[in-house]
Amino acid sequence: MKCAAVIPARYGSTRLPGKPLLRLGDKPIIQHVYERASALRGMDAVWVATDDERIFECVRGFGGNVRMTLPTHQSGSDRIAEVVKKEDYDWILNIQGDEPFVESSTLQGLLDQALPDGPWPVYTPAAPIRTLEEWSNPSIVKVVVGRDGTALYFSRWPLPFIRQAQLTSLQGDLAQAGSRSLEQFPFRRHIGIYLYRRDFLMRFVSWPAGVLEKAEQLEQLRILENGHRIRVVDVERATLSIDTPEDYRQACKLFSEQR
């Protein structure tokens, strides 16, 4: 089985334009992500998929593999599919270009569960939710998992819904109820990394967006709406992704502390 990592990277982020090229230490963010993917055991190739000449030249400058893609893609998965449609890889690892701190153990855990011939078409990681801020933040996607380890649903809303938290909130004590709920129930936050069977990825990007995907703005719901399963791999913790100027400031501070 052959596996490739593909890193979708675009310049025109609404909240933080040009973020793949922002620097952490002496390297751009995209290079940090690329090097983490390249270090994985069992990885046959790593590519950056971009529609921007500045990112293209940056990746070529540090010796990485990069391909230009159409500027009309609506998602990173569409961009990745263009890169691998004529390749003979069996598995495709989708790593977002804004994840310079992603832990090698998280990525390796996905590969070790799926390769060489895992039974599920898609694998993705999730970490425990430990704070009320995570629990209530719509930017942090929650995932509910069934007994077989596959995702039942992804949502920006806190799931599973806890009735006691709602009842107590009416009495002005949501924080206390929320803390008890976090201790008693397996809340998970989704980490936006995917390992796809290549043939399934090509089918996935051919399907139209469904009602749930449009409502939540979560493309992985398209898979569930079409009757397929996503295997959730539990990891110990999530790491900082860079979506906003504040995230970038935190990333610079964290990177400095780790050196």
Summary of the structure (lengths in Angstrom):
residues: 259
radius of gyration: 18.6
end to end distance: 36.3
largest distance: 59.3
contacts: 815
relative contact order: 0.17
helix: 37%
strand: 20%
